[in-house]
């Protein structure tokens, strides 16, 4: 997601929940046509000063999402159109733990 307007809309009107070390922010604007979900992935510079650490975590989250995005598309009418995945942990986690939390978070986004 690159549009500043969509990012502002996501954070102003979206719903959120935490599944440590991830935070999910999601929103389905009524004027957006059904289609694929736009995803924003963010890692805080406050806890990870080195860009290599932030980039590695973002790559892990992106890969976990790529492998499990079919969870969102099983019910296309219920899936959010805007989704923000924020890494809020203070330490680096393994890919497996990130993937487990991401799967449960995607399922929770659909159930709300």
N, C-alpha and C positions, 0 to 999 in steps of 0.2 A: 504494500500500500504506500503510495507516494504522495497522494493529494493531502495538502494541509487541511483542507475543508473536511475531508472524510475522517482524518485523524482527530480533529477538534470535535466532530460529531460523535465519534466513538467514545471519547473520554468525557464529553459533557452529558450525553444521554444514554450511554451504555450501562449495562449491568456488569457486576464483577464478582469474582470469588477467588479465594486463594487455595491452592493445593501446593504446599511448600515443596520445592523451591520455585514454583511457577505461580503467576497470577494471570487469570483469564479475564479479559474485558470483551464483551460481545454486544452487538446491537444489530437489529434488522430494521433499517429505515423502510417505511411504507412505500416511498417513491422509487426505491431501487428495484429493478426487474429481477426476477429469479435467475440465478446463474451460479457461478462459482463464488466461493467465499474469498474475500480479500483479507490477507493476513499481514499483521505487523509483528515483528519479533524484535525485542529490545533487551539489552543487558546493561545494567547500571555501570557507569564509569566511576561511581563513588566507591564501589567495592572491588572492582577489577580495574586497576589503573593501567595495566598493560593492554594494548589493543589486541595482542595475540591471544590473551586469555578471553577477552570479550568475543572475538571472532570465532574462537574454537567453540564456545558455548552456543553462539548463534548457529554455527554449522550443525552442532549436535541437535538443537531444537528443530532446525529446518529439516534435517534428515528424518528425525522421529515423526514430524508432521507429514513428510512425503510418504513414509511407509504406512501411515495410519489414517490418511485423509479420507479413505473410503468410509470410515465411520460417519463422517459428516454427510456424505452423499448417498447414504442408504435411504434417508428421508429428506429429499431436497426441499420440501415445503417447510420443514421445521428448522433447517440449518440457518445459523446466523450469516448475514451477508458481510459483516465486518467483524473481524476477530483480532484481538491483540493478545499476544503471549509475552509476558514480561518475566524475566528471570529475577527473582527478588532474594535469592539465597546469597549468603556471604562467603560461601566456599564452593569450590567446584565439585559437582556431583558426577557420577558415572553416567554413561549413555543409557544404561539399562534403567536406572532410577528415573532419569528424565523421561524416558519413553513410557514407563508405567504411569507416571503422573500425567503426562500429556494425553494418553488414551483415556484415563478416567476423567480428565477435564473436558475432553471433547464429548464424551458421553453425557456428562453433566450439562454441557451447553445445550444439548439436544433435548434433555428432559425438562428444562425450564421454560 
